[in-house]
Amino acid sequence: MTDQTPAPYTGPRRILSGIQASGALHLGNYLGALKRFVELQDQGAPVLVFVADMHAITVWQDPAKLAAQTREIAAAYLASGLDPKTATIFPQSAVPAHAELAWIFNCVARLGWLDRMTQFKEKSGKHKERASVGLYTYPVLQAADILLYKATEVPVGEDQKQHLELTRDIAQKFNADFDAPGFFPLPEPLIQGPATRVMSLRDGAAKMSKSDPSDNSRINLTDDADAIAAKIRKAKTDPEPLPETLDGLADRAEAKNLVAIYAALSGQTREQVIAQFGGQGFGAFKPALADLAVESLAPVTAEMRRLMDDPAEIDRVLKDGAERAAAIAEPVVAETKKIVGFWRA
C-alpha cells in the first residue's frame, strides 16, 4: 500500500449495500439496513442494493432453498419501501462481473490484510482449516461488489468497518500499482442512527443474529403481532427502572438495546426516549415498545407475505435490476481489464 495521497475520485455519487441470502431477516436487518436504504432513496441518493447469494455459499446452503431466500430478501427490500424504479435491486450472482473483478482484486490484496480480518476468525472458530477458501477471501469479493459500481458510500454496521477499510486499501493499491489515479474511489462508510447494531433480546452483549439457535433472541420480519409482543415481553432486562439520563445505561446492555430499538422505530434519539420513560420500570416500557414494534413492522410483514405469494413479481424486479446493474458494471470491469493488460480482440 502506498503512502502517497490518493488522487480524488471525480465520478458520480453512488451508494451500495447488500444482505446475505441465508436465513430469515430480523429486526436488526430492518433497522440497521433496510430502513436506512429507504431513507437514502427518499433523500434522492442513487442506491444499488443486492442480494448477496455469492457470499451466502461461503458456508453450506441448501440449493433448493437458496433461490427462495434470495426472493425473500428481495421481498423485504420492496416491503420496506424501496422503489424498484428508483433503487437498483438485483442478485449478486446475476452479474458475472462481480466474480471477474474479485479475481483481479485477489491478485491485488495481500495475505497479511486478510489475516487481520476478525470476522473470519470468529466464523471459522477453532477449525479454520475446515473453513472454505471462499470464507477466507470473501472480503475481497465484498470489495469487488463495492468497487464494481464505483460506489462512493456504503451503509455498514460497526462489524463491517474493517471490511470497508480493506476495500479502500485495495482501491488505493490498484490505482497506485497500475498508475490509474482516481480510477476507483475510496468509499466512505455511512454509520448513522440510534440502532446501527441491534443486539440479541436474550443477551445484550451479542448481536441479533439469524444464526442464533434461540428464536426468542430476535424478532423476525415474518413474525406476527402476537409473536413480536411475546418476544419483547420475554426480552432479558434487569430489575432497575430506566435511568433519568443516558449515562445511566452505560453498564446496562439489555436496557440500552431496548431503548435504542425504541428510538430507531420511533424516529427519536435515545435521549428523547429516556426523557419520556426515565424512572419507569420495564413493566411500563416493554408494552409501549411492543406496541410500537407491531405498528412499525406489521405493514412490512404483510407486504412481504403478499410478494412471496407472487414470486413472478419478485423475479421481474430482480431481472430488471440485474440488467441495470450490469449496464454499470460491465464497462467498469472492461476498463479494469484494459488497465491490467488483459488481451482484447
C-alpha positions in Angstrom: 0.0 0.0 0.0 1.3 3.4 -0.9 1.7 6.3 1.5 1.1 8.9 -1.3 -2.0 11.0 -1.0 -4.5 9.3 -3.4 -5.9 11.3 -6.3 -9.5 12.3 -5.8 -12.3 10.4 -7.4 -14.4 12.6 -9.6 -17.2 10.3 -10.7 -20.8 10.3 -9.6 -22.1 9.6 -6.1 -23.4 6.0 -5.7 -24.5 4.2 -2.6 -24.3 0.4 -2.5 -25.1 -2.3 0.0 -26.4 -5.9 0.2 -27.7 -8.6 2.6 -26.7 -12.2 2.5 -29.2 -14.8 1.2 -29.1 -17.0 4.2 -31.8 -17.4 6.9 -34.7 -15.2 7.8 -34.4 -11.5 8.1 -34.9 -9.9 11.5 -35.4 -6.5 13.3 -31.6 -5.9 13.2 -31.6 -6.2 9.4 -34.6 -3.8 9.2 -33.2 -1.1 11.5 -29.6 -1.4 10.6 -30.0 -1.8 6.8 -33.5 -1.8 5.2 -34.8 1.3 6.9 -31.7 3.2 6.1 -31.7 2.1 2.4 -35.2 3.6 2.1 -34.2 6.8 3.9 -31.3 7.2 1.5 -33.5 6.5 -1.5 -36.1 9.0 -0.3 -33.4 11.7 0.0 -32.7 11.3 -3.7 -29.4 9.3 -3.4 -28.6 6.8 -6.2 -29.0 3.5 -4.4 -28.0 0.0 -5.5 -28.9 -2.9 -3.2 -28.2 -6.5 -4.0 -28.9 -9.9 -2.6 -25.5 -11.5 -1.7 -26.1 -15.0 -2.8 -22.4 -15.5 -3.7 -21.4 -14.6 -0.2 -24.0 -16.9 1.2 -22.4 -20.0 -0.3 -19.1 -19.4 1.7 -20.9 -21.8 4.1 -23.1 -24.6 3.0 -26.5 -23.6 1.7 -29.3 -25.9 0.6 -29.5 -25.3 -3.1 -33.3 -25.9 -3.0 -33.7 -23.0 -0.5 -31.1 -20.5 -1.9 -33.3 -19.1 -4.6 -36.3 -18.8 -2.2 -34.1 -17.0 0.3 -33.0 -14.6 -2.5 -36.6 -13.9 -3.3 -37.4 -13.4 0.4 -34.7 -10.8 0.8 -35.9 -9.0 -2.4 -39.4 -9.1 -0.9 -38.1 -7.5 2.3 -36.4 -4.7 0.2 -39.6 -4.0 -1.6 -41.9 -4.3 1.5 -39.6 -1.9 3.4 -40.2 0.8 0.9 -37.5 0.5 -1.8 -38.9 1.5 -5.2 -37.5 -0.7 -8.0 -37.9 2.1 -10.4 -35.6 4.3 -8.3 -33.3 1.8 -6.5 -31.5 -0.9 -8.4 -32.3 -4.2 -6.8 -30.6 -7.4 -8.0 -29.0 -10.7 -7.2 -25.2 -10.6 -6.9 -24.7 -13.8 -8.9 -26.8 -12.4 -11.9 -23.9 -10.0 -12.7 -20.8 -12.1 -13.6 -18.6 -9.0 -13.4 -18.6 -9.4 -9.6 -16.6 -12.6 -9.9 -14.3 -11.2 -12.6 -13.3 -8.2 -10.6 -12.9 -10.3 -7.4 -10.2 -12.4 -9.1 -8.3 -9.3 -10.1 -8.6 -8.0 -6.6 -7.4 -11.3 -5.2 -4.2 -10.5 -7.0 -4.0 -7.0 -5.6 -4.9 -7.8 -1.9 -2.2 -9.0 0.4 -2.4 -12.1 2.6 -1.4 -10.0 5.6 -4.5 -7.9 5.1 -6.8 -10.9 5.1 -5.1 -12.4 8.1 -6.2 -9.4 10.1 -9.9 -9.8 9.3 -11.6 -10.6 12.6 -14.8 -11.9 11.1 -13.1 -14.9 9.5 -11.6 -15.8 12.9 -15.0 -15.6 14.5 -16.8 -17.6 11.9 -14.2 -20.3 11.4 -13.6 -20.8 15.1 -11.1 -23.4 16.2 -11.2 -25.3 13.0 -10.2 -22.7 10.4 -8.5 -25.4 8.2 -12.0 -26.8 7.6 -13.4 -23.4 6.5 -13.9 -22.8 2.8 -11.4 -20.7 0.9 -14.3 -18.5 0.0 -15.0 -17.7 3.6 -11.4 -16.5 3.9 -11.4 -14.4 0.7 -15.0 -13.1 0.8 -13.8 -9.6 2.0 -12.1 -9.4 -1.4 -15.4 -10.3 -3.2 -17.0 -7.7 -1.0 -14.5 -5.1 -2.2 -15.4 -6.1 -5.8 -19.1 -5.7 -5.0 -18.5 -2.1 -4.0 -15.9 -1.0 -6.5 -17.5 -2.7 -9.5 -20.1 0.1 -9.3 -17.6 2.7 -8.1 -19.7 3.2 -5.0 -18.7 6.3 -3.1 -20.6 5.5 0.1 -21.5 2.2 1.8 -24.0 1.8 4.7 -22.3 -0.5 7.1 -22.6 -1.7 10.7 -19.8 -1.4 13.1 -18.8 -5.0 12.4 -18.2 -4.3 8.7 -16.0 -1.2 9.1 -12.9 -3.4 8.8 -14.0 -4.8 5.5 -14.6 -1.4 4.1 -11.1 -0.4 5.2 -9.9 -3.4 3.2 -11.9 -2.1 0.2 -10.2 1.3 0.5 -6.8 -0.4 0.7 -7.5 -2.5 -2.4 -8.7 0.5 -4.4 -5.8 2.6 -3.4 -3.2 -0.1 -4.2 -4.8 -0.9 -7.5 -4.8 2.8 -8.5 -1.2 3.1 -7.5 0.1 -0.2 -8.9 -1.4 0.4 -12.3 -0.8 4.2 -12.5 -4.6 4.8 -12.6 -5.0 7.7 -10.2 -8.6 8.2 -9.1 -9.9 5.2 -11.1 -11.5 3.5 -8.1 -13.0 5.7 -5.4 -12.1 5.2 -1.7 -15.7 4.6 -0.4 -16.8 6.2 2.8 -18.8 4.4 5.5 -22.3 5.5 6.3 -22.9 4.7 10.0 -25.8 6.5 11.4 -28.9 6.2 13.5 -29.6 5.1 17.1 -29.7 1.3 16.3 -27.0 0.6 13.8 -26.1 -2.5 15.8 -29.1 -4.2 17.2 -28.4 -6.7 20.0 -30.0 -10.0 20.9 -33.1 -9.9 23.1 -31.6 -12.6 25.2 -28.1 -11.3 25.6 -27.3 -7.6 25.3 -23.6 -8.3 24.6 -24.3 -10.4 21.4 -25.5 -9.1 18.1 -29.1 -10.0 17.0 -28.5 -12.8 14.5 -30.4 -15.2 12.3 -27.9 -17.9 13.3 -28.7 -17.8 17.0 -30.4 -21.1 18.0 -32.9 -19.3 20.1 -35.8 -17.8 18.1 -36.6 -15.6 21.1 -33.3 -13.8 20.6 -34.6 -11.9 17.6 -37.8 -10.5 16.0 -38.2 -12.0 12.5 -39.7 -9.8 9.8 -42.2 -12.7 9.3 -43.3 -12.8 12.9 -47.0 -11.9 13.6 -48.1 -9.3 16.1 -48.5 -11.9 18.9 -45.0 -13.3 18.4 -43.5 -9.8 18.4 -45.2 -8.8 21.6 -44.3 -12.1 23.3 -40.6 -11.8 22.4 -40.4 -8.3 23.7 -42.2 -9.3 26.9 -39.7 -12.1 27.4 -36.6 -9.9 26.5 -33.9 -10.0 29.1 -33.7 -6.9 31.3 -32.5 -6.1 34.8 -34.7 -5.2 37.9 -33.9 -1.5 37.9 -36.1 1.2 36.3 -34.9 3.0 33.3 -32.4 5.8 34.3 -33.1 9.5 34.2 -30.1 10.2 31.9 -28.5 8.4 29.0 -25.3 7.9 31.1 -27.2 5.5 33.3 -27.4 3.0 30.5 -23.7 2.6 30.2 -23.4 -0.7 32.1 -26.9 -2.0 31.3 -26.5 -3.7 27.9 -30.1 -5.1 27.7 -31.8 -1.9 28.7 -29.6 0.1 26.4 -30.5 -2.2 23.5 -34.3 -1.9 24.1 -34.0 1.9 24.4 -32.0 2.0 21.1 -34.7 -0.1 19.4 -37.5 2.2 20.6 -35.5 5.2 19.4 -34.9 3.8 15.9 -38.5 2.6 15.4 -40.0 5.9 16.6 -37.5 8.2 14.8 -36.4 9.7 18.1 -33.0 10.0 19.8 -32.2 7.8 22.8 -32.1 11.0 24.9 -35.7 11.6 23.9 -36.7 8.1 24.8 -35.1 8.4 28.2 -36.8 11.7 28.8 -40.1 10.0 28.1 -39.6 6.8 30.1 -36.8 7.6 32.6 -37.7 6.4 36.1 -40.3 3.9 34.8 -39.9 0.2 35.1 -39.9 -2.3 32.3 -43.5 -3.3 33.1 -44.4 0.1 31.5 -41.7 0.3 28.9 -42.0 -3.2 27.3 -45.7 -2.9 26.4 -45.0 0.5 24.8 -42.1 -1.0 22.8 -44.2 -4.0 21.8 -47.0 -1.8 20.5 -44.5 0.4 18.6 -42.8 -2.7 17.1 -46.0 -4.2 16.0 -47.2 -0.9 14.5 -43.9 -0.4 12.6 -43.4 -4.0 11.4 -47.0 -5.2 10.6 -47.2 -3.4 7.2 -43.7 -4.7 6.2 -44.7 -8.3 7.2 -48.0 -8.1 5.3 -46.4 -6.8 2.1 -43.6 -9.4 2.4 -46.1 -12.2 2.5 -48.1 -10.7 -0.4 -44.9 -10.6 -2.5 -43.7 -14.0 -1.5 -47.1 -15.4 -2.8 -46.3 -13.9 -6.2 -42.7 -14.9 -7.0 -43.1 -13.9 -10.6 -43.4 -10.2 -9.5 -40.2 -10.5 -7.5 -38.4 -12.2 -10.4 -39.4 -9.4 -12.7 -37.8 -6.9 -10.3 -34.6 -8.9 -9.9 -34.2 -9.4 -13.7 -34.7 -5.7 -14.4 -32.3 -4.8 -11.6 -29.7 -7.2 -12.8 -29.8 -5.7 -16.3 -29.5 -2.2 -14.9 -26.6 -3.2 -12.6 -24.8 -5.0 -15.4 -25.0 -1.9 -17.6 -23.0 -0.1 -14.9 -20.7 -3.0 -14.0 -19.6 -4.3 -17.4 -17.9 -1.1 -18.6 -16.1 -0.8 -15.3 -14.7 -4.4 -15.5 -13.8 -3.9 -19.1 -11.8 -0.8 -18.4 -10.2 -2.6 -15.4 -9.1 -5.4 -17.7 -7.6 -2.9 -20.1 -5.7 -1.2 -17.3 -4.4 -4.6 -16.1 -3.2 -5.5 -19.6 -5.6 -8.4 -20.5 -5.8 -9.2 -24.2 -8.7 -7.8 -26.1 -9.6 -8.5 -29.7 
